[in-house]
Amino acid sequence: MTPSTPLRQFVRLTKTVQDNSPITSLRAVAFYSAIGLPILYLPLLADGLKLAEVPLLVALLCANFAALLAGHGYGEK
């Protein structure tokens, strides 16, 4: 790691914060949702998946996929 790497990351973060467009905000929420949603799979899969929980798991998978698509370009500039 070069000494300037933390400075570059700080500059990139500053530019992201300064960009106040709604698209950027939506993309950020989608990006972090795509990271956090898989945590919700754990309670469903820990006890074994019951037939009544399958639609919930499918809905979570679809929501995670949509969040991945929407948040795909977050942080790129």
C-alpha positions as CSV (number, residue, x, y, z in Angstrom):
1,M,0.0,0.0,0.0
2,T,1.4,3.3,-1.0
3,P,1.3,6.2,1.5
4,S,-1.0,8.2,-0.8
5,T,-3.7,5.4,-0.9
6,P,-5.6,6.7,2.2
7,L,-5.5,10.2,0.8
8,R,-7.0,9.0,-2.5
9,Q,-9.7,7.1,-0.7
10,F,-10.5,10.2,1.3
11,V,-10.7,12.4,-1.9
12,R,-13.0,9.8,-3.5
13,L,-15.2,9.7,-0.4
14,T,-15.4,13.5,-0.4
15,K,-16.4,13.7,-4.0
16,T,-19.1,11.0,-3.4
17,V,-20.5,13.0,-0.4
18,Q,-20.5,16.2,-2.4
19,D,-22.5,14.7,-5.2
20,N,-26.0,15.2,-3.9
21,S,-28.0,13.9,-6.8
22,P,-31.0,11.6,-6.0
23,I,-29.6,8.9,-8.4
24,T,-26.3,8.8,-6.4
25,S,-28.3,8.5,-3.1
26,L,-30.5,5.8,-4.5
27,R,-27.5,3.9,-5.9
28,A,-25.7,4.1,-2.5
29,V,-28.8,2.7,-0.6
30,A,-29.1,-0.1,-3.2
31,F,-25.4,-0.9,-2.9
32,Y,-25.4,-1.2,0.9
33,S,-28.7,-3.0,0.8
34,A,-27.2,-5.6,-1.5
35,I,-24.5,-6.1,1.1
36,G,-26.9,-6.3,4.1
37,L,-29.7,-8.4,2.7
38,P,-28.0,-11.7,2.8
39,I,-27.9,-11.5,6.6
40,L,-31.7,-12.0,6.5
41,Y,-31.2,-15.4,4.8
42,L,-29.6,-16.8,7.9
43,P,-32.6,-17.1,10.2
44,L,-34.6,-18.8,7.4
45,L,-31.9,-21.3,6.6
46,A,-30.7,-21.9,10.2
47,D,-33.7,-24.0,11.2
48,G,-34.2,-25.6,7.8
49,L,-36.4,-24.1,5.2
50,K,-40.1,-24.8,5.7
51,L,-42.5,-24.8,2.8
52,A,-44.3,-21.7,4.1
53,E,-41.0,-19.8,4.1
54,V,-40.1,-20.5,0.5
55,P,-41.9,-17.4,-0.9
56,L,-40.2,-15.2,1.6
57,L,-36.8,-16.6,0.6
58,V,-37.6,-16.1,-3.1
59,A,-38.7,-12.5,-2.3
60,L,-35.4,-11.8,-0.5
61,L,-33.4,-13.2,-3.4
62,C,-35.3,-11.1,-5.8
63,A,-34.8,-8.0,-3.6
64,N,-31.1,-8.7,-3.3
65,F,-30.8,-9.2,-7.1
66,A,-32.6,-5.9,-7.7
67,A,-30.3,-4.1,-5.2
68,L,-27.3,-5.6,-6.9
69,L,-28.4,-4.2,-10.3
70,A,-29.4,-0.8,-8.9
71,G,-26.2,-0.3,-6.9
72,H,-23.8,-1.8,-9.4
73,G,-22.1,1.5,-10.4
74,Y,-21.9,3.0,-6.9
75,G,-18.4,4.4,-6.2
76,E,-17.1,4.4,-9.7
77,K,-16.0,7.6,-11.2
